[in-house]
Amino acid sequence: STYTSSGTYTYSSADPISIGDVYQGGIVFYIDSIGGGLVADFSDLGTYPWGCSQQVIIGASGTSIGTGQQNTLDILNGCSQAGIAAEFCNNSTNGGYSDWYLPSQDELNQIYVNKQAIENASGIQFMNSGEARYWTSSQFGSNIAYFQDFLSGNQNSVIKQSALNVRAVRSFSSIPTTVAGCDSTAILNLTINNSTSSTDTQTACDTYTWVDGIRYTDSNNIPTM
């Protein structure tokens, strides 16, 4: 901006978050109505079982967006088996964050819907041949839990002891706003000193000494202040 007078100016700016953006340790694959959303890790954590076959994990049955984190906590609280998908997600510190979890059924489907944007941002493809099934944190029964096939997009259930791919996710809240819905504000206290100029004509005999101490013996327009 160009300013021509003294004053206090406020400038705010924020880039809107979009699907496929790299943000807060992962890649955005879901945005809610208030500016929050979900990011997926850049790559898979590996292949692991869901765990605790023949055991109903109380609470780990949420399927909708927003239930994956609680599902993961319920799995960890109710299942003592080591080396399971929820454990690896929960223990991840990728991107400098420690609140990763195993996505719910609907959360994982959003990853599948936006997998091309995620692949483009990360440069890493999801499993696209052979075993391309990914675990959700959504339990179906004592012996089975939901997964999604990233070749066909189909969701189904399989026994919990199956070793499937695991991709962790985490949530982010709405961007804090300050001025005009923006997340950063700069305040400029500006003082403009306007330039001034004038001409002073002096008449003298023989010599004239200017204010800077220089003595002139001829007429000219050289002296300045």
C-alpha positions in Angstrom: 0.0 0.0 0.0 1.0 3.6 -0.6 0.5 6.1 2.3 0.5 9.9 1.8 -0.4 11.1 5.3 0.7 10.3 8.9 -1.5 8.0 10.9 -2.0 4.4 12.3 -2.8 1.8 9.7 -3.9 -1.8 10.3 -3.3 -4.6 7.9 -4.6 -8.2 8.2 -4.0 -11.2 6.1 -4.6 -15.0 6.1 -4.4 -17.6 3.4 -7.5 -19.8 3.5 -6.8 -23.5 4.2 -7.6 -25.8 1.3 -7.7 -29.5 0.7 -4.2 -30.7 -0.2 -2.4 -28.0 1.8 0.5 -28.9 4.0 -0.5 -27.7 7.4 0.3 -28.5 11.0 2.3 -31.7 10.4 0.3 -33.2 7.6 -1.9 -32.7 4.6 -5.4 -31.3 4.8 -8.1 -33.7 3.7 -11.1 -32.4 5.5 -12.3 -28.9 6.5 -15.3 -28.3 8.7 -17.8 -25.5 8.6 -15.9 -23.3 11.1 -12.5 -23.5 9.7 -11.1 -26.5 11.6 -10.4 -29.9 10.0 -8.2 -32.9 9.7 -4.8 -33.7 8.3 -3.3 -37.0 7.2 0.3 -38.0 7.9 2.6 -37.8 4.8 3.1 -41.6 4.7 1.9 -44.9 6.2 3.2 -46.0 9.6 3.3 -49.6 8.4 1.1 -52.7 8.5 -0.3 -53.8 11.8 -3.3 -55.7 13.3 -6.3 -53.8 14.7 -5.8 -56.0 17.8 -7.7 -57.8 20.6 -9.6 -60.3 18.5 -12.6 -61.9 20.3 -12.9 -58.9 22.5 -15.5 -56.1 22.3 -13.7 -52.8 22.9 -16.2 -50.6 24.7 -16.7 -47.3 23.0 -14.6 -47.9 19.8 -17.6 -48.1 17.5 -17.8 -44.5 16.3 -17.9 -44.2 12.5 -18.6 -40.5 11.8 -16.1 -37.7 11.3 -14.8 -36.5 14.7 -15.0 -39.9 16.4 -11.6 -41.4 15.4 -9.6 -39.9 18.3 -12.0 -41.2 20.9 -12.1 -44.6 19.2 -8.3 -44.7 19.4 -8.3 -43.8 23.1 -11.0 -46.5 23.8 -8.9 -49.1 21.9 -5.8 -48.3 23.9 -7.7 -48.3 27.2 -9.5 -51.6 26.4 -6.9 -53.6 24.5 -3.7 -54.8 26.2 -2.2 -56.3 23.0 1.0 -54.6 22.0 2.0 -53.5 18.4 -1.5 -52.6 17.2 -2.6 -49.9 14.7 -4.0 -47.6 17.3 -0.9 -47.8 19.4 1.4 -46.8 16.5 -0.8 -43.9 15.6 -1.0 -42.7 19.2 2.8 -42.9 19.7 3.7 -41.1 16.5 5.4 -37.7 16.8 5.6 -37.1 13.1 5.7 -33.5 12.0 6.4 -32.5 15.6 2.9 -33.4 16.8 1.9 -36.0 19.4 -1.9 -36.2 19.0 -2.1 -38.5 16.0 -4.8 -41.2 15.9 -6.4 -43.9 13.9 -9.1 -42.5 11.7 -12.8 -43.5 12.0 -14.6 -45.1 9.1 -15.9 -41.7 7.7 -12.6 -40.0 8.3 -10.7 -42.6 6.3 -13.2 -42.3 3.5 -12.4 -38.6 3.3 -8.8 -39.5 2.9 -9.7 -41.9 0.1 -11.9 -39.2 -1.6 -9.0 -36.7 -1.5 -6.1 -39.2 -1.9 -4.9 -37.6 -5.1 -4.5 -34.2 -3.4 -2.6 -35.9 -0.6 -0.4 -37.8 -2.9 0.4 -34.7 -4.9 1.4 -32.8 -1.8 3.4 -35.5 -0.2 4.9 -37.1 -3.3 4.1 -40.5 -1.7 1.4 -42.8 -3.1 -1.0 -44.8 -1.0 -0.8 -48.5 -1.5 -2.2 -49.0 -5.0 -1.4 -52.7 -5.7 -1.6 -55.9 -3.7 -2.6 -55.2 -0.1 -4.2 -51.7 -0.4 -6.5 -52.1 2.6 -6.3 -49.5 5.4 -7.6 -49.9 9.0 -10.2 -47.6 10.5 -10.6 -47.3 14.3 -14.3 -48.3 13.9 -15.1 -51.6 15.5 -17.8 -53.8 14.0 -17.9 -56.6 16.5 -15.8 -58.7 18.9 -13.7 -60.2 16.1 -13.9 -57.7 13.2 -13.4 -54.0 12.4 -13.9 -51.8 9.4 -11.3 -51.2 6.7 -11.2 -49.4 3.4 -9.7 -50.7 0.1 -7.8 -47.8 -1.5 -8.0 -49.5 -4.9 -11.7 -49.8 -5.1 -12.8 -47.4 -2.4 -15.0 -50.1 -0.9 -15.4 -50.3 2.9 -15.9 -53.7 4.6 -14.9 -55.5 7.8 -12.2 -58.1 8.4 -10.8 -60.0 11.4 -8.9 -57.8 13.8 -5.7 -59.8 13.7 -5.2 -59.0 10.0 -2.2 -56.8 9.2 -3.4 -53.9 7.2 -1.9 -50.5 6.3 -2.1 -47.7 8.8 -2.2 -44.0 8.1 -2.5 -41.7 11.1 -4.5 -38.4 11.2 -4.8 -35.5 13.5 -7.3 -32.6 13.9 -6.8 -28.9 13.9 -9.1 -26.2 15.3 -10.4 -23.2 13.5 -7.8 -20.6 12.7 -7.7 -17.9 15.4 -9.1 -14.7 14.0 -8.3 -11.1 14.9 -9.3 -8.5 12.3 -11.8 -9.2 9.5 -11.5 -13.0 9.9 -7.7 -13.0 9.5 -5.1 -14.8 11.6 -2.4 -12.1 11.5 -2.5 -8.4 12.0 0.2 -5.7 11.5 -0.2 -2.2 12.9 1.9 0.6 11.3 2.3 3.8 13.2 3.5 6.1 10.4 4.8 9.6 10.5 5.5 11.4 7.2 7.7 14.4 7.2 6.7 16.4 4.2 9.5 18.0 2.3 9.5 21.8 1.8 11.5 24.1 -0.5 11.7 27.8 -1.1 13.9 30.5 -2.8 15.6 33.2 -0.9 17.0 36.2 -2.8 19.8 38.2 -1.2 21.3 41.4 -2.5 24.8 42.5 -1.2 27.7 44.6 -2.3 31.1 43.0 -3.1 30.5 39.8 -1.1 27.8 37.8 0.8 28.2 35.1 3.4 25.5 32.4 3.3 24.2 30.7 6.4 26.6 27.8 6.0 29.5 30.2 6.3 30.6 30.2 2.7 31.4 33.6 1.2 30.3 34.3 -2.3 31.7 37.1 -4.6 29.6 36.5 -7.7 25.9 36.1 -8.3 24.7 32.4 -8.5 22.0 30.0 -7.4 24.2 27.3 -5.9 23.7 27.8 -2.1 21.3 25.4 -0.4 20.1 24.6 3.1 
